[in-house]
Amino acid sequence: MGPQVLIPVSLFAMIFGIVYLFFSTRNRERMALIEKGVDASIFLKGAGKGGSAWKVFVVNLAFLLIGSGVGIFLALLITTYTSLDDDAVYPSIIFIMAGVGLLGGFKTAKDLDKEQ
């Protein structure tokens, strides 16, 4: 049993552990609220905003991909017209532009939440 087998098994165990902790913790919180006599309608409040979460995810993903694409293009331009090292320019510009894209996505998603 070499490392080729341990990596997928440990990845599966990690994902299972995270999902198990999420659902067990959520169940314990709900049971504690029910024991205190809190109205069960608070569990349904998040159900109406399910579409909003997908919009935020799609907007952030779109801005991330746009930022990464612009970063690759800018890195290509910089390395073509300057004598800078390719190994340093590509990752730095891609990460910078991806961060700018995520920042733009965050601001856009915040505006989407205000509209609703």
N, C-alpha and C positions, 0 to 999 in steps of 0.2 A: 504494500500500500504506500505508494509514493506521493509526492506533492501534487501530481496530476489529479489524484482522486480527492485529496484533502481540500483543495481550493473550492471545487463546486459544492462539496458537502458542507464546508464551513460557510459558504455564501448562502446556501439554502437554510442552514441553521440560524444564521443571523437574521435573514428576512422573516423566518418563522417566529423568532423571538421578538422582533419588533412588532409584528402584527399581533402576536399573543398579548404582549404588554399593553398595546393600544386598546384592544377590545376588553381585556380584563379590567384595566383602570377605568375605562368608560363605564363598564357595568357597575363597578364599585361606587363610582360617583353617583350614578343614577339611583342605585339602591339606597345610598345614604340620603339623597334628597327625598326619595319616596318615604323613607322611615320618618323624616322630619315633617312630612305632610305637605310638601311643596306641590303645587299644581303641575300635572304632567304636561301641560301645554308648552312648557319651556323647552321640551325636547323637540318640538316641531318648529320652533322659530328658525332654525338653521335650514330646514327643508325648503323654504321659499327662496332662499338665497343661493341655491345650488347652481343656478345658471350664472350667477355673478362670479363664482369661483372659477368656472371654466373660462369666462371672458378674461379674467385677470391672468390666468395661466397662459392662455393663447396670446394675449398682448405681450406679456413678458417674454415668452418664447420667441415671438416674432421680432421683438426689439433686440433680443440676444443674438439671433441669427443675422439680422441686418447689421448689427454692430460688428460681429465676427467677419462678415463678408467685406464690410468697409475696411476693417483692420487688415485683412489679407491684401486688399487692393492697395491701401496706403503703404503697406510694407513692401509690396512689389515695386511701387513707384520710388520709394526711398532707396531701396537697394539697387534699383536700376540707375538712378541719377546721382547717387553718392557712392563713396568708397567705404561705407559702413559694413560691418560684418553681418552676413545673413543670419547667422546663428543667434545673434542678439536682437536683431531688429524684428524678425517675424513674431516670436512669442510676445515680446513686450508690446508691440503695436496691437496685436490681436487681443491681448488681455485688456489693454487700455480701452480699446474701442468696444469690447464686449461689456466692460464696466459702464461705459457711457451709455450703451444700449440698454442695459438693465436699469440704469438711473432714469432714462427716458421712459422705459416701460413702467417703472414704479410711479412716476408722476402721471402718466396717462391712466394707469389703473386707479390711482387715487381720484382722478377726475371722473372716471366711470362710476365709482362708488358714490360720488357726490350727486350724480345725475339720478340715481335710483333712490 
